[in-house]
Amino acid sequence: MSSIKSKRQQARNERMLQDLITSVPGNDRCADCGTRNPAWASWSLGIFLCIRCASLHRKLGTHISKIKSISMDMWTNDQI
């Protein structure tokens, strides 16, 4: 039962992230380089990133930027 609940919650969180990308001006581009349709996010900084810039942020370390995929990783309500 909890796995069904967590799958529903994950789907809801993913929809909320997609809504943030489409509804807030500027979120449809990578915050660093401006590439369209970012698929990654730094949840510690609150920005959306392309895969190239997400890789660079990961190399900075988690004490600076915490990176997750918008669709492949699990997101908590606090992170959104």
PyMOL CGO cylinders between C-alpha atoms (Angstrom):
from pymol import cmd
from pymol.cgo import CYLINDER

trace = [
    CYLINDER, 0.00, 0.00, 0.00, 2.78, 2.47, 0.84, 0.3, 1, 1, 1, 1, 1, 1,
    CYLINDER, 2.78, 2.47, 0.84, 4.51, 1.82, -2.49, 0.3, 1, 1, 1, 1, 1, 1,
    CYLINDER, 4.51, 1.82, -2.49, 1.31, 2.82, -4.32, 0.3, 1, 1, 1, 1, 1, 1,
    CYLINDER, 1.31, 2.82, -4.32, 1.09, 5.93, -2.17, 0.3, 1, 1, 1, 1, 1, 1,
    CYLINDER, 1.09, 5.93, -2.17, 4.74, 6.82, -2.82, 0.3, 1, 1, 1, 1, 1, 1,
    CYLINDER, 4.74, 6.82, -2.82, 4.33, 6.28, -6.59, 0.3, 1, 1, 1, 1, 1, 1,
    CYLINDER, 4.33, 6.28, -6.59, 1.33, 8.61, -6.56, 0.3, 1, 1, 1, 1, 1, 1,
    CYLINDER, 1.33, 8.61, -6.56, 3.25, 11.17, -4.54, 0.3, 1, 1, 1, 1, 1, 1,
    CYLINDER, 3.25, 11.17, -4.54, 6.24, 10.91, -6.90, 0.3, 1, 1, 1, 1, 1, 1,
    CYLINDER, 6.24, 10.91, -6.90, 3.97, 11.43, -9.93, 0.3, 1, 1, 1, 1, 1, 1,
    CYLINDER, 3.97, 11.43, -9.93, 2.40, 14.44, -8.20, 0.3, 1, 1, 1, 1, 1, 1,
    CYLINDER, 2.40, 14.44, -8.20, 5.83, 15.89, -7.40, 0.3, 1, 1, 1, 1, 1, 1,
    CYLINDER, 5.83, 15.89, -7.40, 7.01, 15.38, -10.98, 0.3, 1, 1, 1, 1, 1, 1,
    CYLINDER, 7.01, 15.38, -10.98, 3.89, 17.20, -12.28, 0.3, 1, 1, 1, 1, 1, 1,
    CYLINDER, 3.89, 17.20, -12.28, 4.58, 20.08, -9.87, 0.3, 1, 1, 1, 1, 1, 1,
    CYLINDER, 4.58, 20.08, -9.87, 8.14, 20.36, -11.19, 0.3, 1, 1, 1, 1, 1, 1,
    CYLINDER, 8.14, 20.36, -11.19, 6.91, 20.36, -14.79, 0.3, 1, 1, 1, 1, 1, 1,
    CYLINDER, 6.91, 20.36, -14.79, 4.37, 23.05, -13.86, 0.3, 1, 1, 1, 1, 1, 1,
    CYLINDER, 4.37, 23.05, -13.86, 7.18, 25.16, -12.38, 0.3, 1, 1, 1, 1, 1, 1,
    CYLINDER, 7.18, 25.16, -12.38, 9.12, 24.86, -15.63, 0.3, 1, 1, 1, 1, 1, 1,
    CYLINDER, 9.12, 24.86, -15.63, 6.19, 25.90, -17.81, 0.3, 1, 1, 1, 1, 1, 1,
    CYLINDER, 6.19, 25.90, -17.81, 4.48, 28.49, -15.61, 0.3, 1, 1, 1, 1, 1, 1,
    CYLINDER, 4.48, 28.49, -15.61, 7.40, 30.56, -14.30, 0.3, 1, 1, 1, 1, 1, 1,
    CYLINDER, 7.40, 30.56, -14.30, 9.16, 32.70, -16.93, 0.3, 1, 1, 1, 1, 1, 1,
    CYLINDER, 9.16, 32.70, -16.93, 12.80, 31.72, -17.36, 0.3, 1, 1, 1, 1, 1, 1,
    CYLINDER, 12.80, 31.72, -17.36, 12.43, 28.24, -15.89, 0.3, 1, 1, 1, 1, 1, 1,
    CYLINDER, 12.43, 28.24, -15.89, 12.18, 26.75, -19.39, 0.3, 1, 1, 1, 1, 1, 1,
    CYLINDER, 12.18, 26.75, -19.39, 15.92, 27.42, -19.83, 0.3, 1, 1, 1, 1, 1, 1,
    CYLINDER, 15.92, 27.42, -19.83, 19.05, 26.26, -18.04, 0.3, 1, 1, 1, 1, 1, 1,
    CYLINDER, 19.05, 26.26, -18.04, 19.94, 28.76, -15.32, 0.3, 1, 1, 1, 1, 1, 1,
    CYLINDER, 19.94, 28.76, -15.32, 23.64, 28.65, -16.27, 0.3, 1, 1, 1, 1, 1, 1,
    CYLINDER, 23.64, 28.65, -16.27, 23.89, 28.41, -20.06, 0.3, 1, 1, 1, 1, 1, 1,
    CYLINDER, 23.89, 28.41, -20.06, 20.36, 29.15, -21.30, 0.3, 1, 1, 1, 1, 1, 1,
    CYLINDER, 20.36, 29.15, -21.30, 19.74, 25.84, -23.08, 0.3, 1, 1, 1, 1, 1, 1,
    CYLINDER, 19.74, 25.84, -23.08, 16.04, 25.11, -23.58, 0.3, 1, 1, 1, 1, 1, 1,
    CYLINDER, 16.04, 25.11, -23.58, 14.11, 22.38, -21.73, 0.3, 1, 1, 1, 1, 1, 1,
    CYLINDER, 14.11, 22.38, -21.73, 16.23, 21.66, -18.65, 0.3, 1, 1, 1, 1, 1, 1,
    CYLINDER, 16.23, 21.66, -18.65, 15.88, 18.13, -17.31, 0.3, 1, 1, 1, 1, 1, 1,
    CYLINDER, 15.88, 18.13, -17.31, 17.82, 18.54, -14.07, 0.3, 1, 1, 1, 1, 1, 1,
    CYLINDER, 17.82, 18.54, -14.07, 17.52, 20.77, -11.01, 0.3, 1, 1, 1, 1, 1, 1,
    CYLINDER, 17.52, 20.77, -11.01, 19.64, 21.95, -8.13, 0.3, 1, 1, 1, 1, 1, 1,
    CYLINDER, 19.64, 21.95, -8.13, 17.19, 21.61, -5.27, 0.3, 1, 1, 1, 1, 1, 1,
    CYLINDER, 17.19, 21.61, -5.27, 19.53, 23.36, -2.85, 0.3, 1, 1, 1, 1, 1, 1,
    CYLINDER, 19.53, 23.36, -2.85, 19.77, 26.43, -5.11, 0.3, 1, 1, 1, 1, 1, 1,
    CYLINDER, 19.77, 26.43, -5.11, 16.27, 26.26, -6.61, 0.3, 1, 1, 1, 1, 1, 1,
    CYLINDER, 16.27, 26.26, -6.61, 17.34, 26.36, -10.26, 0.3, 1, 1, 1, 1, 1, 1,
    CYLINDER, 17.34, 26.36, -10.26, 16.77, 24.21, -13.36, 0.3, 1, 1, 1, 1, 1, 1,
    CYLINDER, 16.77, 24.21, -13.36, 19.77, 22.98, -15.36, 0.3, 1, 1, 1, 1, 1, 1,
    CYLINDER, 19.77, 22.98, -15.36, 20.64, 21.17, -18.58, 0.3, 1, 1, 1, 1, 1, 1,
    CYLINDER, 20.64, 21.17, -18.58, 22.54, 17.88, -18.29, 0.3, 1, 1, 1, 1, 1, 1,
    CYLINDER, 22.54, 17.88, -18.29, 25.90, 19.53, -19.04, 0.3, 1, 1, 1, 1, 1, 1,
    CYLINDER, 25.90, 19.53, -19.04, 25.56, 22.17, -16.36, 0.3, 1, 1, 1, 1, 1, 1,
    CYLINDER, 25.56, 22.17, -16.36, 24.10, 19.64, -13.90, 0.3, 1, 1, 1, 1, 1, 1,
    CYLINDER, 24.10, 19.64, -13.90, 27.28, 17.60, -14.33, 0.3, 1, 1, 1, 1, 1, 1,
    CYLINDER, 27.28, 17.60, -14.33, 29.38, 20.67, -13.56, 0.3, 1, 1, 1, 1, 1, 1,
    CYLINDER, 29.38, 20.67, -13.56, 27.29, 21.43, -10.47, 0.3, 1, 1, 1, 1, 1, 1,
    CYLINDER, 27.29, 21.43, -10.47, 27.76, 17.84, -9.26, 0.3, 1, 1, 1, 1, 1, 1,
    CYLINDER, 27.76, 17.84, -9.26, 31.52, 18.33, -9.49, 0.3, 1, 1, 1, 1, 1, 1,
    CYLINDER, 31.52, 18.33, -9.49, 31.25, 21.39, -7.25, 0.3, 1, 1, 1, 1, 1, 1,
    CYLINDER, 31.25, 21.39, -7.25, 30.15, 19.15, -4.40, 0.3, 1, 1, 1, 1, 1, 1,
    CYLINDER, 30.15, 19.15, -4.40, 26.97, 18.69, -2.41, 0.3, 1, 1, 1, 1, 1, 1,
    CYLINDER, 26.97, 18.69, -2.41, 27.96, 21.40, 0.03, 0.3, 1, 1, 1, 1, 1, 1,
    CYLINDER, 27.96, 21.40, 0.03, 27.37, 23.88, -2.83, 0.3, 1, 1, 1, 1, 1, 1,
    CYLINDER, 27.37, 23.88, -2.83, 24.74, 22.36, -5.13, 0.3, 1, 1, 1, 1, 1, 1,
    CYLINDER, 24.74, 22.36, -5.13, 22.53, 19.28, -4.75, 0.3, 1, 1, 1, 1, 1, 1,
    CYLINDER, 22.53, 19.28, -4.75, 21.46, 17.93, -8.15, 0.3, 1, 1, 1, 1, 1, 1,
    CYLINDER, 21.46, 17.93, -8.15, 18.54, 15.68, -9.10, 0.3, 1, 1, 1, 1, 1, 1,
    CYLINDER, 18.54, 15.68, -9.10, 16.89, 14.63, -12.33, 0.3, 1, 1, 1, 1, 1, 1,
    CYLINDER, 16.89, 14.63, -12.33, 13.40, 16.04, -12.71, 0.3, 1, 1, 1, 1, 1, 1,
    CYLINDER, 13.40, 16.04, -12.71, 11.97, 12.73, -13.91, 0.3, 1, 1, 1, 1, 1, 1,
    CYLINDER, 11.97, 12.73, -13.91, 14.32, 9.94, -12.79, 0.3, 1, 1, 1, 1, 1, 1,
    CYLINDER, 14.32, 9.94, -12.79, 14.96, 10.80, -9.14, 0.3, 1, 1, 1, 1, 1, 1,
    CYLINDER, 14.96, 10.80, -9.14, 12.65, 10.72, -6.12, 0.3, 1, 1, 1, 1, 1, 1,
    CYLINDER, 12.65, 10.72, -6.12, 11.64, 14.19, -4.90, 0.3, 1, 1, 1, 1, 1, 1,
    CYLINDER, 11.64, 14.19, -4.90, 10.27, 14.99, -1.47, 0.3, 1, 1, 1, 1, 1, 1,
    CYLINDER, 10.27, 14.99, -1.47, 7.76, 17.77, -0.86, 0.3, 1, 1, 1, 1, 1, 1,
    CYLINDER, 7.76, 17.77, -0.86, 10.44, 19.76, 0.98, 0.3, 1, 1, 1, 1, 1, 1,
    CYLINDER, 10.44, 19.76, 0.98, 12.80, 19.60, -1.99, 0.3, 1, 1, 1, 1, 1, 1,
    CYLINDER, 12.80, 19.60, -1.99, 10.15, 20.90, -4.37, 0.3, 1, 1, 1, 1, 1, 1,
]
cmd.load_cgo(trace, "trace")
